[in-house]
Amino acid sequence: MQTEQEKDEQLWHIAQARASFRKSLFTYVVLNAFLTAIWFFTSGPGSHFWPVWGMLGWGIGLAFQYNHAYHTQGDRSVQEEYEKLKNNQS
């Protein structure tokens, strides 16, 4: 079983990961909007949309960061599996 302090530490790490993701998402949106504006005013529609390469590459990294922040349970999932196995053997 986890102590209250261990649970608080896990929640703190989850909160940090989620706050970091939101900051990264904001930066992603602002910077890519800026790059798209540069493309629009210098090349315009009909030319190669070069900002897409940065959007795709950075977007993949952002997707992994989102997954880590919102869908990874970390050490808690390992402990839950251990408890399940332990209870099934009894």
C-alpha positions in Angstrom: 0.0 0.0 0.0 1.1 3.5 -0.7 1.5 6.1 2.0 -0.3 9.4 1.8 3.0 11.2 1.0 3.6 8.8 -1.9 0.2 9.4 -3.3 0.7 13.2 -3.0 4.0 12.9 -4.9 2.4 10.9 -7.7 -0.4 13.5 -7.9 2.2 16.3 -8.0 4.0 14.6 -10.9 0.8 14.2 -12.8 -0.1 17.8 -12.2 3.4 18.9 -13.4 3.1 16.7 -16.6 -0.4 18.2 -17.4 0.7 21.8 -16.8 3.8 21.2 -19.0 1.6 19.7 -21.7 -0.8 22.7 -21.7 2.2 25.1 -21.9 3.7 23.1 -24.8 0.3 23.1 -26.6 0.0 26.9 -26.3 3.5 27.4 -27.6 2.8 25.0 -30.5 -0.4 26.8 -31.5 1.1 30.3 -31.3 4.3 29.5 -33.1 2.6 27.5 -35.9 0.1 30.3 -36.4 3.0 32.7 -36.7 4.8 30.4 -39.2 1.6 30.0 -41.2 1.1 33.8 -41.3 4.7 34.1 -42.6 4.0 31.5 -45.3 0.7 33.2 -46.2 2.1 36.7 -46.6 5.3 35.7 -48.3 4.2 32.8 -50.6 0.5 32.7 -50.4 -2.1 30.1 -51.3 -1.2 27.9 -54.2 2.5 27.5 -53.1 4.0 24.7 -51.1 2.7 24.8 -47.5 6.1 24.5 -45.8 4.9 25.0 -42.2 3.3 21.6 -42.3 6.7 19.9 -41.7 7.2 21.6 -38.4 3.6 21.0 -37.5 3.9 17.3 -38.2 7.2 16.7 -36.4 6.4 18.8 -33.4 2.8 17.4 -33.3 4.1 13.8 -33.0 6.1 14.9 -30.0 3.2 16.7 -28.5 1.0 13.6 -29.0 3.5 11.6 -26.9 3.6 14.3 -24.3 -0.3 14.3 -24.1 -0.3 10.5 -23.8 2.2 10.7 -20.9 0.3 13.5 -19.1 -3.2 12.1 -19.4 -3.1 8.4 -20.1 -0.1 7.0 -18.3 -0.7 5.9 -14.7 3.0 5.4 -13.9 3.9 3.3 -10.9 0.4 3.1 -9.7 -0.6 0.7 -12.5 2.3 -1.6 -11.6 1.2 -1.7 -8.0 -2.5 -2.3 -9.0 -1.4 -5.3 -11.2 0.7 -6.7 -8.4 -2.3 -6.5 -6.1 -4.6 -8.2 -8.6 -2.1 -11.0 -9.1 -1.6 -11.4 -5.3 -5.4 -11.5 -4.7 -6.0 -14.1 -7.4 -3.5 -16.5 -5.9 -5.2 -16.4 -2.5 
